[in-house]
Amino acid sequence: MAKVGVFFGTDTGNTRRIAKDIATALGAAKPVNIRNATVEDMLAYDTLILGTPTYGEGQLPGLSTGNATTSWEEFLPTLAGQDFSGKKVAIYGLGNQKSYPTEFVDAMIYLYEQFKQCGATMIGAWDTEGYNFQVSKAVVDNRFVGLALDQENQKDLTPARLETWLKMLTEAWG
């Protein structure tokens, strides 16, 4: 099985709870809040599972969104020029499709684009069926770039979605 690292950005804890569920299900190391991580920490893994909530109008969590600490907004620039070739990266994102139907899980696209630009193989695209939103930057080729979760409006669907997604990921990395 691939060596899997789980990293997340959060200020409220919902994304962290999902990260812990993922790590437990996979028998992976303890998830790491991105504010405590380095690029070298990530490069130590074959596969990365990255989690982010979407703030406000489709933003990554970070100081400009009112977070108490740094997060993805401050971390992503440190990836410039890094080589993630040979690494597999999957993303999950939290959003609220009722309150933010035109920005639902938008923040996932920023992680997706940055890691793809660094040479990572992106895995874990997820079907948009079963969601009720208007538009999302995180939809590429009619699929979310990763697992979309709505803990406000569809929390009851999270366990089954997570189980299906993790099975899909483990098949993708062999």
Buried (B, 14 or more C-beta within 10 A) or exposed (E): EBEBBBBBBBBEEBBBBBBBBBBEEBEBEEBBBBBEBEBEBBEEBEBBBBBBBBBEEBBBBBEEBEBEBBBBBBBBEEBEEBEBEEBBBBBBBBBBBEEBBEBBBBBBBBBBBBBBEBEBBBBBBBEBEEBEBEEBBBBBEEBBBBBBBBBBBBEEBBEEBBEEBBEBBBEBBE
